[in-house]
Amino acid sequence: MQRINFMRGIVAILILPLWLTNAMAAGVVKITPLGGQNGEFCKLDRAMIFEDPNGTRILYDAGRTVAGASDPRLGNIDVVLVSHVHGDHIGNRHNKAVNAGSCEKPDMSVDATPNSNSVNIAVAKKAKIVTGSEMPGFFASRLKAAGANPKDSMLVRFGAMKTVGGVGITTVPAVHSNGLATEFVGGSLGEMMKATGITAYVGPPTGYVLKFSNGLVVYLSGDTGITAEQDVVVRGHYAAKLVVMNIGDTYTTGPTEAAYVINKLIKPTSVIPSHANEVATHSGKVLAGSRTESFIKASRVPVHIPLSGKTMSFDRKGKCTAGC
């Protein structure tokens, strides 16, 4: 009898890792947009929180709609991602409070320079800032100036994946600009740059590929146009199943170009539009004639609208299982 119980114990020990692996794979990734108005998709909405099944929480492009580090919607944040250092993504200003102002005219009266909304959040939450290109040096200096550890600014460049909190993170190319505004530079150098109309260059902008513990691979486009890497790298190598895609036009892919990326290059299971640069919804419904509506009509995969405060859940294959 003792031998039988011993063998049962050995079998249980051997099976436990497999059970845990299967349990993690069965989990879902939760995505919560943090926009300007609850239940809407507004002009300046960029920010999203991604929560891994293991509890790791990643804030992507805090921008101006997260109402600072005290925004009650944030909760615990482990990682802050910044695609590039433009004010609407890094957060040169931010909403005074959740739902301050309106969808069209948010109240962005809080100045977050020279640190940025992203840095202030990272400091308050004791989170890592993970970026590529030449951005880590800038964020390290801002963390140090804020009394935090500059080593919490972590580098991940093209071609490698860094695991933070059980989530794999890598950068992929984005076609855009990445000039750092002079108010982040400060001092006499900042004044001279402002007078000559130039910005500080911190390397090329990036997109991200995230690999979560349940196996879901997500592509975050950042601000970009159409790139060959969306086919060769994002689809061919990483096999992304969920895409967060900018559709704002002029500065990035418009709805037609974004739909081409989705339909022809990446071919994911689902897509979440971002950076629409418009009031895209009213009472949670997509407005007729909007860029967002055009993108929905052009896309051949399910399009899930990022309504602020509404959490969506996705399985490892990129299928929405709740909240969509």
N, C-alpha and C positions, 0 to 999 in steps of 0.2 A: 504494500500500500504506500509506504514511504517513497519507494522508487517511482511509482505511478505519479504521485503528487510532485516529485522532483521533476519528472519529465514534463508534466503539465506546466510547471513554472518556467522551464526552459523554453517551451513552445510559446508561452505568453510573452516572454522577453523578446523572442525572435519576431513575433507577429506585431508587437507594439509599434516599432518604427514604421512598418508598412501601414498600419492603421492610421497613425498620425499623418503620414504622407497622403493617404487617400482622403482623410478629413480635411486637410489643407486644400487639396485639389478640388474638393467639393464646395469650398467656401466661395464667397463672392467679394468682388471689389466694390466698395461703395464710393460714389462720386457725388459731391455736393457743391453746386455752384454758389459762390458768394457774390451776388450781383448788387446793383444799386437799389432795387425794389423787390420785396418778397413776392414770389410767384410770377415774376416777369423776366424777360430777356431784353436788357436795356443797352443803350448806346455804348457805354464804356465797360460793359461786363467782360472780364477776362478771368478772374480768379476762380479756382476750383480746388477743392480738397479731395484727395484720393486716399481712401483708407483700405489698407491691405487686410486680408482675413486674420493676420497675426496681430493687428492693432496699430501697426505703423501708419502714421498720418503725414501726408505730403501736401504742402501748399504750393500750387503752381501759379505763377504770375499774379501776385497779390494786387498789384495795380492800385487804382484809386477807389475801388468800391469796398474794400475791406476797411472798416472804420477803426484803423489802428490796431495796436497790440491788444487793446482791451475789448475788441469786438467779441461779444459773447458767442458768436457763431463759430469761432476758431477752435475752442477747446484745446486739447493737447496737439502740438505740432512738432514733428520730429525732423522734418526736412523742408527747406524752402528752395524751390526751383525758380530761376529767373531766365527767361529765354533771351532777353536782351535788355539794355539799360534805358530804353525810352521811358519817359515819365509815366505813360499809361500802363506800363508793365512793371517797372520797378517801384513806382509809386512816389512821384515827387510831391503830390498832394493826396489827400484822401477824404472820404465822406466824414462829416462831423459826427454822425451817428448812423446806425442801421436805418435805412429808408429815409435818410435826410434828403430833402429836396424832392425832385420827381424823376421819372424815368428819362425824360428829355433834358431836364436841367437839375442834375444832382447838386447837393450842397457839398462842394469839395473845398471847404474853407480852411482846412487844417494843412499847414505847410509841413512836409516831412523831410525837407532838405536840412542839412547836407547828408543825413544818414540814409534816407528813403524809408518808405513804409515797409519794404521787405526786410531791411536790416533791423528796424525797430521791432518788428514781429519776431525775428530770429533771436534777438537779444532777450526779449521778454519770455520767450518760450524755451530758451536754451536749445535752440534747434541748429542743425547744420545748414549752411547755405551751399548747395551743390550747383556749380556752373562750369561751363567749358570756356574755350577760347582764351582770351587774356583777362577775363572778368574776375577770376578768383583773387587776384592781387588787389583790385579795387575794393572788393567786399571784405577782404582781410583788413585793409586799412580802416574801413568804416567800423568794423567790429571792434578793432583795437581802440579807436577813438571813443566808442560807446562803452568802453570798459569790459568788453567781452574778449574771448579767446580768439585771436586771428586764425588759429589753426582750425577753427570751426568753418572756415571757408574752404571748401574742398573742390579739387579739380577733377573733372572727367572729360577728356578730349575724345575726338572722333576715333572710333576703332577699338575702344575698350569699354568694359562694363564694370562699374564699381557697385558693390553691394552695400547698401546702408539699411539697417533695420530689416534685413531679409528681402529687400526689394532691389532688383538690379536696375541700375541707372546708367545710360550712356547718352551722349550727344550725337546729333546728326546735323548735316549742313542745312542752313536756311539761307534763302536769297533775300536779303533785306539790308538795312544799314544798322549801325550800332554805335552811334555817337553819344557820348556822355555829356549831358547839359552842364553848362558852366556853374550853375548853382551847387552842383555836387563837387566841383573842384575848389571853389572858394579862393580867398586871398587875392593877391595881386595877379597871380597867373590866371585865375578865373576871370578877373576884370579885363585883362588884356585879351583873353580869348573871346569874351563877350563883345568887346569893342571891334574885333576883327571878324566877328560872325562865324567863328569856328567852334567845333566841339572836340572833346577828347575822345580819341578812338581806343576802344578796349577790345579789339579783335572782332572777327566776324560774329554775327548772331547765330543762334543755334535752335534746333528743335531737340526733342528728347524721345528716347524709347525707354519705356519702363516695363520691367518683367516682374510681375507680382507672384507671390508664393503659391497661388492657385493655378499658375501657368498662364494667366492672361497677359498678353503683350499689347501695350498701348503706345501709339505714336502721338506725341504732342507737337503740332507743327510749328509753334511759335508764330512769328510773322514771316511769311515766305511766299515766294512764287512757286511755279512748277519746277521741280528739280529731278534730275535723273536718279538721285539717291532714293527718292520715294519709291521707285521701282526696284532698283538693284539692292539697296540696303534695307529699307523699311519693310518691303514685301519679301524680296528674295532671300535676305539673310535672317531677319528677325521675325518675319511672318506675323506682323501686327494684325490683330483681329478687331481692335477698337481704335478709332482715330478721333482726335479733337482737332478740327480743321478750321483755320481762319477763312472767312468768306467776305471780308470787308471791302474788297475792290480798291483800286488806285494804289494803296500802300501795300497790299497783299493780293493773293488770288481773290478774284471775284467769285460769285456763285457758279458761273459756268466753268471757270478754270478749276475751282475747287472740286466740282463734280467730276471733272475729267481725272483729277488726281485719285478720287475715290473709285470711280468706275473702271478706269483703265490701268492705273499704276499700282495702287495698294490693294484694292479689292478686299476690304475688310468685311467683317460681319455687320458692324454698326458704325455710325458716325455721329459725333456731337459737334454742331457748328459753334464757332467762337468768333470773337472780334468782328461782329457784324457791322459795327459803326452805324447803328440805326436803332430806333425804338422798334423792336421786332414783334412785340406782342402787346395785347391789351386784354386784361383779365385772363392772362395765361394763354390766349389764343393767338396764333400767328396772324399778322396783319396781311391782308391781300395787297399784292403789288410790292411787297417788301423783298429785299435781297434774300432774306431767310426763306420766304415762300418759294422764290425761284430756285434756290439750292435744293429744297425738299423735292420739288418737281423734277429736277435734273438728276438727282441721286438715285441709283439703282439699289441701294441698301437702305435699311431703316434709319431714319434721321431722328435723333432724340434731342429735343430742345432743352437747353440748360436753364430752366426756370430757377431763379434765385431761391435758395433755401430748401429746394426739393431734392431729396436724395434719390439717386438711381443706383441700382445694383446690377452688376454684370458678372456672368460666369466666365470660366476659363476660355470659352470659345467666342467671347465678345457679344453674347446674346443678353439683352436686358431681361432680368428676371423680376424686377420690381421697380416701381416709381416712374416708369416711362409712359 
